[in-house]
Amino acid sequence: MGTSFALLFLSKGLAPVLINKLRFPTDRNDIAKIQSDNWNQHPRDARHLTQLITGLPKWPKLLTWQVVDMNKASRGGGVADLMQAPVLFIAGKDAPAFSEQQIVMLRQYVDQGGFIFAVACCNGTFDAAFRQLIRKIYPGGEAQLKPLPANHPIFKAQFPLEGADIRLEGVDFGCRTAIVYSPDDIACLWDKWAFQDPPRRSPEAKGMITRATRIGVNVVAYATGRELQNKLNQSDLALQAGVQDKVERGFLQVAKIRHTGRWDAAPRALRNLLTALNRKVGLAASTKQRNLPVSDPNIFRYPLLYMHGRGNFGFAKRERAQLKKYLERGGVLFADACCADQRFDRGFRDMIAEVFPGKEFQRIPVDHEMFTEKMLFKITRVKRRIPTAGGANVALDSVVRTGPPFLEGIEIDGRYAVIYSKYDISCALERQSSVACAGYLPDDAEKIAINIILYALLQDVKKYAELVQ
């Protein structure tokens, strides 16, 4: 009997947490106490939605949910407490009363790849308050709550839904929608869901419950891509959430290239990468981001330039000439197309063809030193998400394939001066990628990017040795 309970404890204890249901204060005169059940209008909403999801095909089994107290989190673990689940569920009838510190925590949670799913309950004051909360989280207006278009990937993330008939609003952050809000009380219907419908439940009620739960499932599928972090690795996420810039003048500095496209689609990808490099390699790398146009002469101070984006772009003749000089002098350009954006891919290839006429991208061999322990990680097999859609009546899905890494490069004097991935790396580094994002999964994206940086740094050391000789 003891062994049975121990095995049960381990199986349940290691179950990934899918949803954090937020317990928040309501009384603005006494934010330190949570005395009402405003946050818990429908006690079984998150539990029922999680039970439904974990029983669906292609989802991990034994998924669980939990309640997170916002006041305890702000006094204790901070953002790390929120990061224990990929989805933070906020629902209520009356207006929440978040402190300024807690508003900052919500912003940091989204910055670190978290997803907020909010629902207004029972026609109270929550609607107006949540809209005001979004304006406080993004006071500069860089992100706004807007109705989701009918063709948004959420409406095909698991079940095919008619987006035009569903009221959902969202906040776009980077290259994904990071906050989704339902002004309709769909959580009330989750609360009434059951594995077996009561015998007297009307067909109309069954239809309403099915519709509401499918909306919830689709939102969570979009937010997570059905890929959940193992609990044993959550300490890494918590560490990333609490890391502050400690190195102002580091041994390694990387500049990010500004261009005419969406050059900052994943604004925290580079910082997260350099933070991981410091943690796993022990290098003194500055995590303070420096954004430069390629025409800036300061690019020659950096051994590596980083570039990504969505949409088409172009470089002027003078910019192309300076980039060519930088690369021929020993610099390395590392670039990827966010979510495998085809417009960026075409623009990047056209730009490199103008910089180096006659040179063509070649696939970097899998046995190249860039993928070996000589850098850090031996990378032979990686996981890459490929979105698929079978038609108007088939839900958007994603196939995760395992295979060798795929990078392309331009060689100059026996070294790769341009290293390019047509599959997404940047959004994965932010853990912002969704089911609609074609590219590497976060852990593999991080390993590939770290090896690329170490390869670029090794080229810089070799160049210095040649100059000394």
Secondary structure, DSSP 8 states (H G I E B T S, - for coil): -HHHHHHHHHHHHTS-EEEEEEE----TT-TT---S-GGGSSTTHHHHHHHHHHTSTTS-SS-EEEEEEHHHHHHTTTHHHHTTSSEEEEEESS-----HHHHHHHHHHHHTT-EEEEEE-TTSSHHHHHHHHHHHHSTTSSS-EEE--TT-GGGGSSS---GGGS--EEEEETTEEEEEEESS-HHHHHHT--SS--TT--HHHHHHHHHHHHHHHHHHHHHHTT----GGGHHHHHHHHH-----SS-SB-EEEEE-SSBTTSSTTHHHHHHHHHHHHH---B--S-EEEETT-GGGGG-SEEEEEEBS-----HHHHHHHHHHHHTT-EEEEEEGGG-HHHHHHHHHHHHHHSTT---EE--TTSGGGSTTTS---S-EEEEEEE--STTS--EEEEEEE----EEEEETTEEEEEEESSB-HHHHTT---TT--EE-HHHHHHHHHHHHHHHHHHHHHHHHHHH-
